[in-house]
Amino acid sequence: MHIHDVYSNITDVHSHTVIGQRPIEAVVFDLGGVLLDWNPRHLYRKLIADEAEMEWFLAEVCSPAWHAPHDRGVSTASSCADLAASHPELSELIWAWARRSEEMIDGVDAGSEEVLREVRASGLPCYALTNMEAETYPLRLERFPFLGWFDGTVVSGLEGVAKPEPAIFIRLLDRFGLTPNTTLMIDDMKENLETASKVGMQTIQFRSSHQLREELEAIGVLPPPLPTP
């Protein structure tokens, strides 16, 4: 699953919305950062008491560059074994990445889940495009029932290609017969949306479920709120 810079939980505060003239016929949701609160800090704060030491570990040992191949299908267990061999003094912490991966998810954004529910109820097909390890997706599909609501899901770890590479967006569009300029991509990462725009998709940058709802109402994907009496 993707990482915000060096696993930062701070996203760009500016909306990245590009809405074309064509009506939306399908909506694609990112998972981590939009529907799931994924961050390795949720796990490693339990294991490393000192915040600065934890940040060093996530920047220099189990780093974004080390983790990126997992989203492209490299086995996390194999990767942890190699890294632990290089850092035996940190072996237990390194292996926690593979063995306790589900503790990196602190839960579901209930507001985003409700938005997904309402978009589906409107009759629009919904899809998921996620950077996620091949071995963790089945666990999360079982853990979070809403992951079964989608009309189709593309998981980077099962595809061998990840966002923001154009190939995974094109694969999504081709696999499900989606027209780019009538397909809306919702993601929290600006670089992912830039690629989505380049392949012709409409985009909304996620900052909060409230902001997402407002933008979906503004473009007619969701109905406007009822006036207050």
PyMOL CGO cylinders between C-alpha atoms (Angstrom):
from pymol import cmd
from pymol.cgo import CYLINDER

trace = [
    CYLINDER, 0.00, 0.00, 0.00, 1.30, 3.47, -0.71, 0.3, 1, 1, 1, 1, 1, 1,
    CYLINDER, 1.30, 3.47, -0.71, 3.18, 5.58, 1.76, 0.3, 1, 1, 1, 1, 1, 1,
    CYLINDER, 3.18, 5.58, 1.76, 2.82, 9.34, 2.25, 0.3, 1, 1, 1, 1, 1, 1,
    CYLINDER, 2.82, 9.34, 2.25, 6.37, 10.49, 1.56, 0.3, 1, 1, 1, 1, 1, 1,
    CYLINDER, 6.37, 10.49, 1.56, 8.40, 8.98, 4.44, 0.3, 1, 1, 1, 1, 1, 1,
    CYLINDER, 8.40, 8.98, 4.44, 5.26, 7.33, 5.79, 0.3, 1, 1, 1, 1, 1, 1,
    CYLINDER, 5.26, 7.33, 5.79, 3.95, 10.79, 6.67, 0.3, 1, 1, 1, 1, 1, 1,
    CYLINDER, 3.95, 10.79, 6.67, 0.30, 11.08, 7.61, 0.3, 1, 1, 1, 1, 1, 1,
    CYLINDER, 0.30, 11.08, 7.61, 0.15, 14.62, 6.28, 0.3, 1, 1, 1, 1, 1, 1,
    CYLINDER, 0.15, 14.62, 6.28, -1.36, 15.07, 2.83, 0.3, 1, 1, 1, 1, 1, 1,
    CYLINDER, -1.36, 15.07, 2.83, -1.43, 18.03, 0.46, 0.3, 1, 1, 1, 1, 1, 1,
    CYLINDER, -1.43, 18.03, 0.46, -3.95, 20.50, 1.84, 0.3, 1, 1, 1, 1, 1, 1,
    CYLINDER, -3.95, 20.50, 1.84, -4.98, 21.73, -1.60, 0.3, 1, 1, 1, 1, 1, 1,
    CYLINDER, -4.98, 21.73, -1.60, -7.65, 20.03, -3.60, 0.3, 1, 1, 1, 1, 1, 1,
    CYLINDER, -7.65, 20.03, -3.60, -6.59, 18.52, -6.91, 0.3, 1, 1, 1, 1, 1, 1,
    CYLINDER, -6.59, 18.52, -6.91, -9.92, 18.41, -8.70, 0.3, 1, 1, 1, 1, 1, 1,
    CYLINDER, -9.92, 18.41, -8.70, -10.09, 18.32, -12.47, 0.3, 1, 1, 1, 1, 1, 1,
    CYLINDER, -10.09, 18.32, -12.47, -13.62, 17.90, -13.72, 0.3, 1, 1, 1, 1, 1, 1,
    CYLINDER, -13.62, 17.90, -13.72, -14.33, 17.62, -17.41, 0.3, 1, 1, 1, 1, 1, 1,
    CYLINDER, -14.33, 17.62, -17.41, -17.51, 18.16, -19.35, 0.3, 1, 1, 1, 1, 1, 1,
    CYLINDER, -17.51, 18.16, -19.35, -18.52, 14.52, -19.62, 0.3, 1, 1, 1, 1, 1, 1,
    CYLINDER, -18.52, 14.52, -19.62, -20.82, 13.08, -16.91, 0.3, 1, 1, 1, 1, 1, 1,
    CYLINDER, -20.82, 13.08, -16.91, -19.31, 10.58, -14.55, 0.3, 1, 1, 1, 1, 1, 1,
    CYLINDER, -19.31, 10.58, -14.55, -20.16, 6.95, -15.41, 0.3, 1, 1, 1, 1, 1, 1,
    CYLINDER, -20.16, 6.95, -15.41, -17.84, 5.15, -12.97, 0.3, 1, 1, 1, 1, 1, 1,
    CYLINDER, -17.84, 5.15, -12.97, -15.99, 6.02, -9.76, 0.3, 1, 1, 1, 1, 1, 1,
    CYLINDER, -15.99, 6.02, -9.76, -12.63, 4.58, -8.72, 0.3, 1, 1, 1, 1, 1, 1,
    CYLINDER, -12.63, 4.58, -8.72, -11.52, 4.71, -5.09, 0.3, 1, 1, 1, 1, 1, 1,
    CYLINDER, -11.52, 4.71, -5.09, -8.04, 4.44, -3.65, 0.3, 1, 1, 1, 1, 1, 1,
    CYLINDER, -8.04, 4.44, -3.65, -8.06, 2.40, -0.43, 0.3, 1, 1, 1, 1, 1, 1,
    CYLINDER, -8.06, 2.40, -0.43, -5.23, 3.41, 1.92, 0.3, 1, 1, 1, 1, 1, 1,
    CYLINDER, -5.23, 3.41, 1.92, -5.56, 7.08, 2.81, 0.3, 1, 1, 1, 1, 1, 1,
    CYLINDER, -5.56, 7.08, 2.81, -9.16, 7.29, 1.56, 0.3, 1, 1, 1, 1, 1, 1,
    CYLINDER, -9.16, 7.29, 1.56, -11.09, 4.38, 3.05, 0.3, 1, 1, 1, 1, 1, 1,
    CYLINDER, -11.09, 4.38, 3.05, -8.49, 2.69, 5.26, 0.3, 1, 1, 1, 1, 1, 1,
    CYLINDER, -8.49, 2.69, 5.26, -6.29, 4.46, 7.81, 0.3, 1, 1, 1, 1, 1, 1,
    CYLINDER, -6.29, 4.46, 7.81, -3.02, 2.72, 6.94, 0.3, 1, 1, 1, 1, 1, 1,
    CYLINDER, -3.02, 2.72, 6.94, 0.24, 3.91, 8.45, 0.3, 1, 1, 1, 1, 1, 1,
    CYLINDER, 0.24, 3.91, 8.45, 3.14, 1.80, 9.77, 0.3, 1, 1, 1, 1, 1, 1,
    CYLINDER, 3.14, 1.80, 9.77, 3.35, 4.18, 12.72, 0.3, 1, 1, 1, 1, 1, 1,
    CYLINDER, 3.35, 4.18, 12.72, 0.19, 2.58, 14.11, 0.3, 1, 1, 1, 1, 1, 1,
    CYLINDER, 0.19, 2.58, 14.11, 2.26, -0.59, 14.61, 0.3, 1, 1, 1, 1, 1, 1,
    CYLINDER, 2.26, -0.59, 14.61, 5.70, 0.79, 15.35, 0.3, 1, 1, 1, 1, 1, 1,
    CYLINDER, 5.70, 0.79, 15.35, 4.55, 3.17, 18.08, 0.3, 1, 1, 1, 1, 1, 1,
    CYLINDER, 4.55, 3.17, 18.08, 3.73, 0.00, 20.01, 0.3, 1, 1, 1, 1, 1, 1,
    CYLINDER, 3.73, 0.00, 20.01, 7.23, -1.35, 19.44, 0.3, 1, 1, 1, 1, 1, 1,
    CYLINDER, 7.23, -1.35, 19.44, 9.50, 1.72, 19.65, 0.3, 1, 1, 1, 1, 1, 1,
    CYLINDER, 9.50, 1.72, 19.65, 8.85, 4.03, 22.58, 0.3, 1, 1, 1, 1, 1, 1,
    CYLINDER, 8.85, 4.03, 22.58, 10.98, 6.93, 21.36, 0.3, 1, 1, 1, 1, 1, 1,
    CYLINDER, 10.98, 6.93, 21.36, 9.30, 8.84, 18.53, 0.3, 1, 1, 1, 1, 1, 1,
    CYLINDER, 9.30, 8.84, 18.53, 12.55, 10.02, 16.95, 0.3, 1, 1, 1, 1, 1, 1,
    CYLINDER, 12.55, 10.02, 16.95, 13.96, 6.50, 17.02, 0.3, 1, 1, 1, 1, 1, 1,
    CYLINDER, 13.96, 6.50, 17.02, 10.79, 5.19, 15.37, 0.3, 1, 1, 1, 1, 1, 1,
    CYLINDER, 10.79, 5.19, 15.37, 11.01, 7.84, 12.64, 0.3, 1, 1, 1, 1, 1, 1,
    CYLINDER, 11.01, 7.84, 12.64, 14.66, 6.91, 12.03, 0.3, 1, 1, 1, 1, 1, 1,
    CYLINDER, 14.66, 6.91, 12.03, 13.72, 3.23, 11.74, 0.3, 1, 1, 1, 1, 1, 1,
    CYLINDER, 13.72, 3.23, 11.74, 10.96, 3.97, 9.21, 0.3, 1, 1, 1, 1, 1, 1,
    CYLINDER, 10.96, 3.97, 9.21, 13.19, 6.29, 7.20, 0.3, 1, 1, 1, 1, 1, 1,
    CYLINDER, 13.19, 6.29, 7.20, 16.42, 4.29, 7.21, 0.3, 1, 1, 1, 1, 1, 1,
    CYLINDER, 16.42, 4.29, 7.21, 15.59, 0.61, 7.82, 0.3, 1, 1, 1, 1, 1, 1,
    CYLINDER, 15.59, 0.61, 7.82, 12.01, -0.30, 6.85, 0.3, 1, 1, 1, 1, 1, 1,
    CYLINDER, 12.01, -0.30, 6.85, 12.08, 2.67, 4.52, 0.3, 1, 1, 1, 1, 1, 1,
    CYLINDER, 12.08, 2.67, 4.52, 9.77, 3.74, 1.69, 0.3, 1, 1, 1, 1, 1, 1,
    CYLINDER, 9.77, 3.74, 1.69, 12.33, 2.56, -0.86, 0.3, 1, 1, 1, 1, 1, 1,
    CYLINDER, 12.33, 2.56, -0.86, 12.56, -0.84, 0.87, 0.3, 1, 1, 1, 1, 1, 1,
    CYLINDER, 12.56, -0.84, 0.87, 8.77, -1.18, 1.03, 0.3, 1, 1, 1, 1, 1, 1,
    CYLINDER, 8.77, -1.18, 1.03, 7.99, -0.05, -2.54, 0.3, 1, 1, 1, 1, 1, 1,
    CYLINDER, 7.99, -0.05, -2.54, 8.75, -3.44, -4.18, 0.3, 1, 1, 1, 1, 1, 1,
    CYLINDER, 8.75, -3.44, -4.18, 6.16, -5.10, -1.90, 0.3, 1, 1, 1, 1, 1, 1,
    CYLINDER, 6.16, -5.10, -1.90, 3.49, -3.10, -3.73, 0.3, 1, 1, 1, 1, 1, 1,
    CYLINDER, 3.49, -3.10, -3.73, 4.79, -4.59, -6.96, 0.3, 1, 1, 1, 1, 1, 1,
    CYLINDER, 4.79, -4.59, -6.96, 4.57, -8.21, -5.86, 0.3, 1, 1, 1, 1, 1, 1,
    CYLINDER, 4.57, -8.21, -5.86, 7.84, -8.85, -4.01, 0.3, 1, 1, 1, 1, 1, 1,
    CYLINDER, 7.84, -8.85, -4.01, 7.23, -11.12, -1.00, 0.3, 1, 1, 1, 1, 1, 1,
    CYLINDER, 7.23, -11.12, -1.00, 7.25, -9.17, 2.25, 0.3, 1, 1, 1, 1, 1, 1,
    CYLINDER, 7.25, -9.17, 2.25, 8.49, -12.21, 4.18, 0.3, 1, 1, 1, 1, 1, 1,
    CYLINDER, 8.49, -12.21, 4.18, 11.41, -12.70, 1.81, 0.3, 1, 1, 1, 1, 1, 1,
    CYLINDER, 11.41, -12.70, 1.81, 12.24, -9.00, 1.96, 0.3, 1, 1, 1, 1, 1, 1,
    CYLINDER, 12.24, -9.00, 1.96, 12.12, -9.01, 5.76, 0.3, 1, 1, 1, 1, 1, 1,
    CYLINDER, 12.12, -9.01, 5.76, 14.42, -12.05, 5.88, 0.3, 1, 1, 1, 1, 1, 1,
    CYLINDER, 14.42, -12.05, 5.88, 17.02, -10.30, 3.72, 0.3, 1, 1, 1, 1, 1, 1,
    CYLINDER, 17.02, -10.30, 3.72, 16.82, -7.06, 5.70, 0.3, 1, 1, 1, 1, 1, 1,
    CYLINDER, 16.82, -7.06, 5.70, 16.95, -8.83, 9.07, 0.3, 1, 1, 1, 1, 1, 1,
    CYLINDER, 16.95, -8.83, 9.07, 20.08, -10.67, 7.96, 0.3, 1, 1, 1, 1, 1, 1,
    CYLINDER, 20.08, -10.67, 7.96, 21.69, -7.28, 7.29, 0.3, 1, 1, 1, 1, 1, 1,
    CYLINDER, 21.69, -7.28, 7.29, 20.49, -5.81, 10.61, 0.3, 1, 1, 1, 1, 1, 1,
    CYLINDER, 20.49, -5.81, 10.61, 20.34, -8.72, 13.09, 0.3, 1, 1, 1, 1, 1, 1,
    CYLINDER, 20.34, -8.72, 13.09, 20.11, -6.33, 16.03, 0.3, 1, 1, 1, 1, 1, 1,
    CYLINDER, 20.11, -6.33, 16.03, 16.80, -5.06, 14.57, 0.3, 1, 1, 1, 1, 1, 1,
    CYLINDER, 16.80, -5.06, 14.57, 15.50, -8.43, 13.44, 0.3, 1, 1, 1, 1, 1, 1,
    CYLINDER, 15.50, -8.43, 13.44, 12.41, -8.49, 15.67, 0.3, 1, 1, 1, 1, 1, 1,
    CYLINDER, 12.41, -8.49, 15.67, 11.34, -5.01, 14.55, 0.3, 1, 1, 1, 1, 1, 1,
    CYLINDER, 11.34, -5.01, 14.55, 11.90, -5.82, 10.89, 0.3, 1, 1, 1, 1, 1, 1,
    CYLINDER, 11.90, -5.82, 10.89, 9.94, -9.07, 11.04, 0.3, 1, 1, 1, 1, 1, 1,
    CYLINDER, 9.94, -9.07, 11.04, 7.03, -7.23, 12.67, 0.3, 1, 1, 1, 1, 1, 1,
    CYLINDER, 7.03, -7.23, 12.67, 6.42, -5.61, 9.27, 0.3, 1, 1, 1, 1, 1, 1,
    CYLINDER, 6.42, -5.61, 9.27, 5.43, -8.97, 7.82, 0.3, 1, 1, 1, 1, 1, 1,
    CYLINDER, 5.43, -8.97, 7.82, 4.03, -10.69, 10.89, 0.3, 1, 1, 1, 1, 1, 1,
    CYLINDER, 4.03, -10.69, 10.89, 1.94, -7.81, 12.30, 0.3, 1, 1, 1, 1, 1, 1,
    CYLINDER, 1.94, -7.81, 12.30, 1.03, -5.96, 9.12, 0.3, 1, 1, 1, 1, 1, 1,
    CYLINDER, 1.03, -5.96, 9.12, -2.65, -5.68, 10.01, 0.3, 1, 1, 1, 1, 1, 1,
    CYLINDER, -2.65, -5.68, 10.01, -1.77, -3.52, 13.01, 0.3, 1, 1, 1, 1, 1, 1,
    CYLINDER, -1.77, -3.52, 13.01, -0.71, -0.84, 10.54, 0.3, 1, 1, 1, 1, 1, 1,
    CYLINDER, -0.71, -0.84, 10.54, -4.40, -0.24, 9.83, 0.3, 1, 1, 1, 1, 1, 1,
    CYLINDER, -4.40, -0.24, 9.83, -6.08, 1.77, 12.57, 0.3, 1, 1, 1, 1, 1, 1,
    CYLINDER, -6.08, 1.77, 12.57, -9.53, 1.34, 11.10, 0.3, 1, 1, 1, 1, 1, 1,
    CYLINDER, -9.53, 1.34, 11.10, -11.94, 2.59, 8.46, 0.3, 1, 1, 1, 1, 1, 1,
    CYLINDER, -11.94, 2.59, 8.46, -12.85, 6.18, 7.62, 0.3, 1, 1, 1, 1, 1, 1,
    CYLINDER, -12.85, 6.18, 7.62, -16.54, 5.85, 8.40, 0.3, 1, 1, 1, 1, 1, 1,
    CYLINDER, -16.54, 5.85, 8.40, -17.42, 8.96, 6.41, 0.3, 1, 1, 1, 1, 1, 1,
    CYLINDER, -17.42, 8.96, 6.41, -15.67, 7.64, 3.31, 0.3, 1, 1, 1, 1, 1, 1,
    CYLINDER, -15.67, 7.64, 3.31, -17.34, 4.26, 3.72, 0.3, 1, 1, 1, 1, 1, 1,
    CYLINDER, -17.34, 4.26, 3.72, -20.71, 6.00, 3.78, 0.3, 1, 1, 1, 1, 1, 1,
    CYLINDER, -20.71, 6.00, 3.78, -19.80, 7.98, 0.65, 0.3, 1, 1, 1, 1, 1, 1,
    CYLINDER, -19.80, 7.98, 0.65, -18.93, 4.71, -1.09, 0.3, 1, 1, 1, 1, 1, 1,
    CYLINDER, -18.93, 4.71, -1.09, -22.24, 3.23, 0.04, 0.3, 1, 1, 1, 1, 1, 1,
    CYLINDER, -22.24, 3.23, 0.04, -24.18, 6.19, -1.36, 0.3, 1, 1, 1, 1, 1, 1,
    CYLINDER, -24.18, 6.19, -1.36, -22.31, 6.26, -4.67, 0.3, 1, 1, 1, 1, 1, 1,
    CYLINDER, -22.31, 6.26, -4.67, -23.10, 2.56, -5.13, 0.3, 1, 1, 1, 1, 1, 1,
    CYLINDER, -23.10, 2.56, -5.13, -26.75, 3.18, -4.20, 0.3, 1, 1, 1, 1, 1, 1,
    CYLINDER, -26.75, 3.18, -4.20, -26.93, 5.85, -6.90, 0.3, 1, 1, 1, 1, 1, 1,
    CYLINDER, -26.93, 5.85, -6.90, -26.33, 3.13, -9.48, 0.3, 1, 1, 1, 1, 1, 1,
    CYLINDER, -26.33, 3.13, -9.48, -22.84, 4.18, -10.52, 0.3, 1, 1, 1, 1, 1, 1,
    CYLINDER, -22.84, 4.18, -10.52, -20.34, 1.30, -10.73, 0.3, 1, 1, 1, 1, 1, 1,
    CYLINDER, -20.34, 1.30, -10.73, -17.51, 1.58, -8.23, 0.3, 1, 1, 1, 1, 1, 1,
    CYLINDER, -17.51, 1.58, -8.23, -13.99, 0.21, -8.52, 0.3, 1, 1, 1, 1, 1, 1,
    CYLINDER, -13.99, 0.21, -8.52, -10.88, 0.15, -6.34, 0.3, 1, 1, 1, 1, 1, 1,
    CYLINDER, -10.88, 0.15, -6.34, -7.31, 0.80, -7.46, 0.3, 1, 1, 1, 1, 1, 1,
    CYLINDER, -7.31, 0.80, -7.46, -4.84, 0.23, -4.66, 0.3, 1, 1, 1, 1, 1, 1,
    CYLINDER, -4.84, 0.23, -4.66, -1.16, -0.09, -3.97, 0.3, 1, 1, 1, 1, 1, 1,
    CYLINDER, -1.16, -0.09, -3.97, -1.16, -3.09, -1.65, 0.3, 1, 1, 1, 1, 1, 1,
    CYLINDER, -1.16, -3.09, -1.65, 0.86, -6.22, -1.08, 0.3, 1, 1, 1, 1, 1, 1,
    CYLINDER, 0.86, -6.22, -1.08, -0.42, -9.42, -2.70, 0.3, 1, 1, 1, 1, 1, 1,
    CYLINDER, -0.42, -9.42, -2.70, -0.40, -11.27, 0.62, 0.3, 1, 1, 1, 1, 1, 1,
    CYLINDER, -0.40, -11.27, 0.62, -2.23, -8.62, 2.66, 0.3, 1, 1, 1, 1, 1, 1,
    CYLINDER, -2.23, -8.62, 2.66, -5.14, -7.97, 0.29, 0.3, 1, 1, 1, 1, 1, 1,
    CYLINDER, -5.14, -7.97, 0.29, -6.94, -11.28, 1.06, 0.3, 1, 1, 1, 1, 1, 1,
    CYLINDER, -6.94, -11.28, 1.06, -6.61, -10.58, 4.79, 0.3, 1, 1, 1, 1, 1, 1,
    CYLINDER, -6.61, -10.58, 4.79, -8.15, -7.14, 4.39, 0.3, 1, 1, 1, 1, 1, 1,
    CYLINDER, -8.15, -7.14, 4.39, -10.87, -8.38, 2.07, 0.3, 1, 1, 1, 1, 1, 1,
    CYLINDER, -10.87, -8.38, 2.07, -11.95, -10.70, 4.87, 0.3, 1, 1, 1, 1, 1, 1,
    CYLINDER, -11.95, -10.70, 4.87, -11.49, -8.11, 7.60, 0.3, 1, 1, 1, 1, 1, 1,
    CYLINDER, -11.49, -8.11, 7.60, -13.33, -5.20, 5.95, 0.3, 1, 1, 1, 1, 1, 1,
    CYLINDER, -13.33, -5.20, 5.95, -16.63, -6.22, 4.30, 0.3, 1, 1, 1, 1, 1, 1,
    CYLINDER, -16.63, -6.22, 4.30, -16.90, -3.03, 2.22, 0.3, 1, 1, 1, 1, 1, 1,
    CYLINDER, -16.90, -3.03, 2.22, -13.92, -4.19, 0.14, 0.3, 1, 1, 1, 1, 1, 1,
    CYLINDER, -13.92, -4.19, 0.14, -16.34, -6.68, -1.38, 0.3, 1, 1, 1, 1, 1, 1,
    CYLINDER, -16.34, -6.68, -1.38, -18.71, -3.94, -2.54, 0.3, 1, 1, 1, 1, 1, 1,
    CYLINDER, -18.71, -3.94, -2.54, -16.65, -2.95, -5.56, 0.3, 1, 1, 1, 1, 1, 1,
    CYLINDER, -16.65, -2.95, -5.56, -17.54, -3.98, -9.09, 0.3, 1, 1, 1, 1, 1, 1,
    CYLINDER, -17.54, -3.98, -9.09, -13.86, -4.67, -9.62, 0.3, 1, 1, 1, 1, 1, 1,
    CYLINDER, -13.86, -4.67, -9.62, -10.53, -4.17, -7.83, 0.3, 1, 1, 1, 1, 1, 1,
    CYLINDER, -10.53, -4.17, -7.83, -6.99, -3.85, -9.13, 0.3, 1, 1, 1, 1, 1, 1,
    CYLINDER, -6.99, -3.85, -9.13, -4.31, -4.60, -6.52, 0.3, 1, 1, 1, 1, 1, 1,
    CYLINDER, -4.31, -4.60, -6.52, -0.78, -3.55, -7.40, 0.3, 1, 1, 1, 1, 1, 1,
    CYLINDER, -0.78, -3.55, -7.40, 0.90, -6.48, -5.68, 0.3, 1, 1, 1, 1, 1, 1,
    CYLINDER, 0.90, -6.48, -5.68, -1.07, -8.90, -7.84, 0.3, 1, 1, 1, 1, 1, 1,
    CYLINDER, -1.07, -8.90, -7.84, -0.30, -6.93, -11.02, 0.3, 1, 1, 1, 1, 1, 1,
    CYLINDER, -0.30, -6.93, -11.02, 3.42, -6.30, -10.64, 0.3, 1, 1, 1, 1, 1, 1,
    CYLINDER, 3.42, -6.30, -10.64, 2.93, -2.60, -11.29, 0.3, 1, 1, 1, 1, 1, 1,
    CYLINDER, 2.93, -2.60, -11.29, 1.90, 0.21, -8.94, 0.3, 1, 1, 1, 1, 1, 1,
    CYLINDER, 1.90, 0.21, -8.94, 0.65, 3.79, -8.86, 0.3, 1, 1, 1, 1, 1, 1,
    CYLINDER, 0.65, 3.79, -8.86, 1.70, 6.32, -10.05, 0.3, 1, 1, 1, 1, 1, 1,
    CYLINDER, 1.70, 6.32, -10.05, 2.86, 4.30, -13.08, 0.3, 1, 1, 1, 1, 1, 1,
    CYLINDER, 2.86, 4.30, -13.08, 0.47, 4.84, -16.02, 0.3, 1, 1, 1, 1, 1, 1,
    CYLINDER, 0.47, 4.84, -16.02, 0.33, 1.10, -16.78, 0.3, 1, 1, 1, 1, 1, 1,
    CYLINDER, 0.33, 1.10, -16.78, -1.79, 0.28, -13.73, 0.3, 1, 1, 1, 1, 1, 1,
    CYLINDER, -1.79, 0.28, -13.73, -4.37, 2.96, -14.59, 0.3, 1, 1, 1, 1, 1, 1,
    CYLINDER, -4.37, 2.96, -14.59, -4.56, 1.72, -18.16, 0.3, 1, 1, 1, 1, 1, 1,
    CYLINDER, -4.56, 1.72, -18.16, -4.91, -1.84, -16.90, 0.3, 1, 1, 1, 1, 1, 1,
    CYLINDER, -4.91, -1.84, -16.90, -7.87, -0.81, -14.72, 0.3, 1, 1, 1, 1, 1, 1,
    CYLINDER, -7.87, -0.81, -14.72, -9.57, 0.99, -17.59, 0.3, 1, 1, 1, 1, 1, 1,
    CYLINDER, -9.57, 0.99, -17.59, -9.01, -1.83, -20.08, 0.3, 1, 1, 1, 1, 1, 1,
    CYLINDER, -9.01, -1.83, -20.08, -9.94, -4.65, -17.71, 0.3, 1, 1, 1, 1, 1, 1,
    CYLINDER, -9.94, -4.65, -17.71, -13.32, -3.19, -16.83, 0.3, 1, 1, 1, 1, 1, 1,
    CYLINDER, -13.32, -3.19, -16.83, -14.08, -1.44, -20.11, 0.3, 1, 1, 1, 1, 1, 1,
    CYLINDER, -14.08, -1.44, -20.11, -14.06, 2.05, -18.60, 0.3, 1, 1, 1, 1, 1, 1,
    CYLINDER, -14.06, 2.05, -18.60, -13.96, 5.23, -20.66, 0.3, 1, 1, 1, 1, 1, 1,
    CYLINDER, -13.96, 5.23, -20.66, -11.26, 7.51, -19.19, 0.3, 1, 1, 1, 1, 1, 1,
    CYLINDER, -11.26, 7.51, -19.19, -13.04, 10.84, -19.52, 0.3, 1, 1, 1, 1, 1, 1,
    CYLINDER, -13.04, 10.84, -19.52, -16.20, 9.54, -17.83, 0.3, 1, 1, 1, 1, 1, 1,
    CYLINDER, -16.20, 9.54, -17.83, -14.30, 7.77, -15.03, 0.3, 1, 1, 1, 1, 1, 1,
    CYLINDER, -14.30, 7.77, -15.03, -13.54, 9.59, -11.78, 0.3, 1, 1, 1, 1, 1, 1,
    CYLINDER, -13.54, 9.59, -11.78, -10.42, 8.71, -9.74, 0.3, 1, 1, 1, 1, 1, 1,
    CYLINDER, -10.42, 8.71, -9.74, -10.40, 9.52, -6.02, 0.3, 1, 1, 1, 1, 1, 1,
    CYLINDER, -10.40, 9.52, -6.02, -6.97, 9.36, -4.37, 0.3, 1, 1, 1, 1, 1, 1,
    CYLINDER, -6.97, 9.36, -4.37, -5.14, 11.18, -1.58, 0.3, 1, 1, 1, 1, 1, 1,
    CYLINDER, -5.14, 11.18, -1.58, -1.80, 11.31, -3.42, 0.3, 1, 1, 1, 1, 1, 1,
    CYLINDER, -1.80, 11.31, -3.42, -1.23, 14.14, -5.90, 0.3, 1, 1, 1, 1, 1, 1,
    CYLINDER, -1.23, 14.14, -5.90, 1.23, 12.19, -8.04, 0.3, 1, 1, 1, 1, 1, 1,
    CYLINDER, 1.23, 12.19, -8.04, -1.32, 9.41, -8.54, 0.3, 1, 1, 1, 1, 1, 1,
    CYLINDER, -1.32, 9.41, -8.54, -3.93, 11.91, -9.69, 0.3, 1, 1, 1, 1, 1, 1,
    CYLINDER, -3.93, 11.91, -9.69, -1.49, 13.56, -12.07, 0.3, 1, 1, 1, 1, 1, 1,
    CYLINDER, -1.49, 13.56, -12.07, -1.04, 10.22, -13.81, 0.3, 1, 1, 1, 1, 1, 1,
    CYLINDER, -1.04, 10.22, -13.81, -4.78, 9.58, -13.79, 0.3, 1, 1, 1, 1, 1, 1,
    CYLINDER, -4.78, 9.58, -13.79, -5.29, 12.96, -15.49, 0.3, 1, 1, 1, 1, 1, 1,
    CYLINDER, -5.29, 12.96, -15.49, -2.64, 12.16, -18.09, 0.3, 1, 1, 1, 1, 1, 1,
    CYLINDER, -2.64, 12.16, -18.09, -4.49, 8.99, -19.11, 0.3, 1, 1, 1, 1, 1, 1,
    CYLINDER, -4.49, 8.99, -19.11, -7.69, 11.02, -19.43, 0.3, 1, 1, 1, 1, 1, 1,
    CYLINDER, -7.69, 11.02, -19.43, -9.50, 10.37, -16.14, 0.3, 1, 1, 1, 1, 1, 1,
    CYLINDER, -9.50, 10.37, -16.14, -11.30, 12.96, -14.08, 0.3, 1, 1, 1, 1, 1, 1,
    CYLINDER, -11.30, 12.96, -14.08, -9.89, 13.34, -10.55, 0.3, 1, 1, 1, 1, 1, 1,
    CYLINDER, -9.89, 13.34, -10.55, -10.58, 14.45, -7.00, 0.3, 1, 1, 1, 1, 1, 1,
    CYLINDER, -10.58, 14.45, -7.00, -7.85, 14.66, -4.39, 0.3, 1, 1, 1, 1, 1, 1,
    CYLINDER, -7.85, 14.66, -4.39, -9.10, 13.30, -1.08, 0.3, 1, 1, 1, 1, 1, 1,
    CYLINDER, -9.10, 13.30, -1.08, -8.51, 15.39, 2.05, 0.3, 1, 1, 1, 1, 1, 1,
    CYLINDER, -8.51, 15.39, 2.05, -11.46, 14.33, 4.18, 0.3, 1, 1, 1, 1, 1, 1,
    CYLINDER, -11.46, 14.33, 4.18, -14.73, 12.50, 3.76, 0.3, 1, 1, 1, 1, 1, 1,
    CYLINDER, -14.73, 12.50, 3.76, -16.60, 15.80, 4.24, 0.3, 1, 1, 1, 1, 1, 1,
    CYLINDER, -16.60, 15.80, 4.24, -14.62, 17.48, 1.46, 0.3, 1, 1, 1, 1, 1, 1,
    CYLINDER, -14.62, 17.48, 1.46, -15.08, 14.45, -0.78, 0.3, 1, 1, 1, 1, 1, 1,
    CYLINDER, -15.08, 14.45, -0.78, -18.84, 14.47, -0.25, 0.3, 1, 1, 1, 1, 1, 1,
    CYLINDER, -18.84, 14.47, -0.25, -19.03, 18.18, -1.06, 0.3, 1, 1, 1, 1, 1, 1,
    CYLINDER, -19.03, 18.18, -1.06, -17.08, 17.74, -4.29, 0.3, 1, 1, 1, 1, 1, 1,
    CYLINDER, -17.08, 17.74, -4.29, -19.15, 14.75, -5.36, 0.3, 1, 1, 1, 1, 1, 1,
    CYLINDER, -19.15, 14.75, -5.36, -22.31, 16.76, -4.71, 0.3, 1, 1, 1, 1, 1, 1,
    CYLINDER, -22.31, 16.76, -4.71, -20.91, 19.68, -6.71, 0.3, 1, 1, 1, 1, 1, 1,
    CYLINDER, -20.91, 19.68, -6.71, -20.41, 17.53, -9.83, 0.3, 1, 1, 1, 1, 1, 1,
    CYLINDER, -20.41, 17.53, -9.83, -23.69, 15.64, -9.47, 0.3, 1, 1, 1, 1, 1, 1,
    CYLINDER, -23.69, 15.64, -9.47, -22.34, 12.24, -8.45, 0.3, 1, 1, 1, 1, 1, 1,
    CYLINDER, -22.34, 12.24, -8.45, -24.23, 12.58, -5.14, 0.3, 1, 1, 1, 1, 1, 1,
    CYLINDER, -24.23, 12.58, -5.14, -27.42, 14.58, -4.67, 0.3, 1, 1, 1, 1, 1, 1,
    CYLINDER, -27.42, 14.58, -4.67, -27.10, 17.92, -2.87, 0.3, 1, 1, 1, 1, 1, 1,
    CYLINDER, -27.10, 17.92, -2.87, -28.03, 17.98, 0.81, 0.3, 1, 1, 1, 1, 1, 1,
    CYLINDER, -28.03, 17.98, 0.81, -31.63, 18.74, 1.69, 0.3, 1, 1, 1, 1, 1, 1,
    CYLINDER, -31.63, 18.74, 1.69, -32.16, 22.37, 2.70, 0.3, 1, 1, 1, 1, 1, 1,
    CYLINDER, -32.16, 22.37, 2.70, -32.31, 23.02, 6.43, 0.3, 1, 1, 1, 1, 1, 1,
    CYLINDER, -32.31, 23.02, 6.43, -35.87, 23.92, 7.43, 0.3, 1, 1, 1, 1, 1, 1,
]
cmd.load_cgo(trace, "trace")
